[in-house]
Amino acid sequence: MKKIILGSIILISLIMFYACNKTEQTYKKIYRRYTLNNYTVNGVDSLSLYKDSLNTDFYFFRDNMDNVDVCTISGGHIGWVWYLSNDNKSLNVITSNSLYEVGGTGPFGQNKTPTWEIINLTKKELIMRTSYNSKIYVIELK
């Protein structure tokens, strides 16, 4: 009986370690600077429309002072606070602020809090999709 309990404790510990380690590795893959290379709205290339409103620079990082995960967009004019959910398959924006009252476009701008489905995440690429105002937005960051 003691062997079964000990084995169960070890198994649960390993599962928890793997899950925590997987989450930490996912965050570390996301933390970096990206450039928006592709932006589609309902399957239509809309990168030039995006560039009319915002800069294509995205910077994901950990703000250790406030203990939150942040993304700055457009040279810091738009900022997200975000977290991962759904077994690291979703990036949830919980606050979105815009400095200098920058307008934004689609799901980007003041008080817009989309949930992004992570389609692909590698050390060099992040592709995400979200639905906002009945439209599907896909961004490809490299």
Rosetta blueprint (number, residue, H / E / L):
1 M L
2 K H
3 K H
4 I H
5 I H
6 L H
7 G H
8 S H
9 I H
10 I H
11 L H
12 I H
13 S H
14 L H
15 I H
16 M H
17 F H
18 Y H
19 A H
20 C H
21 N H
22 K H
23 T H
24 E H
25 Q H
26 T H
27 Y H
28 K H
29 K H
30 I H
31 Y L
32 R E
33 R E
34 Y E
35 T E
36 L E
37 N E
38 N E
39 Y E
40 T E
41 V E
42 N L
43 G L
44 V E
45 D E
46 S L
47 L H
48 S H
49 L H
50 Y H
51 K H
52 D H
53 S H
54 L L
55 N L
56 T L
57 D E
58 F E
59 Y E
60 F E
61 F E
62 R E
63 D E
64 N L
65 M L
66 D L
67 N L
68 V E
69 D E
70 V E
71 C E
72 T E
73 I E
74 S L
75 G L
76 G L
77 H L
78 I E
79 G E
80 W E
81 V E
82 W E
83 Y E
84 L E
85 S E
86 N L
87 D L
88 N L
89 K L
90 S E
91 L E
92 N E
93 V E
94 I E
95 T E
96 S E
97 N E
98 S E
99 L H
100 Y H
101 E H
102 V L
103 G L
104 G L
105 T E
106 G L
107 P L
108 F E
109 G L
110 Q L
111 N L
112 K L
113 T L
114 P L
115 T E
116 W E
117 E E
118 I E
119 I E
120 N E
121 L E
122 T L
123 K L
124 K L
125 E L
126 L E
127 I E
128 M E
129 R E
130 T E
131 S E
132 Y E
133 N L
134 S L
135 K E
136 I E
137 Y E
138 V E
139 I E
140 E E
141 L E
142 K L
